[in-house]
Amino acid sequence: MRPVLHGDVVAAGCALLMLAPEGREPCLERMLERASAADRYRKRLGRVHPKWGNGSLMAVARSYPHRREPALDDAEYCACLAMVFEALVAWRLRGAALSRGRR
């Protein structure tokens, strides 16, 4: 997956808002997997993935229905953003553990 920027987190949060709370975590995990797969595709073939874009989380998140970004006084939106950040930390820790295991 390409480096994650502020816009990636916002795009994922806005897509998660469209879902029932119980569907958010599995959807977010799929987004991360698809962004990673799209990035590998881009690196290998030199072009963007036809469905998932350029390997950024934003490109994948924008392929889902999404709301306009609400203000940060929206508790549900804040929960979605927190979920994205937590998933990113877990994703990076899993990647680091895999890298250490390959040495």
ABEGO torsion letter per residue (X at the ends): XBBBBAAAAAAAAAAAAABBAAAAAAAAAAAAAAAAAAAAAAAAAGBBBAAAEAGBAAAAAAABBBBBBBBAABAAAAAAAAAAAAAAAAAAAAAAAAAAAAX
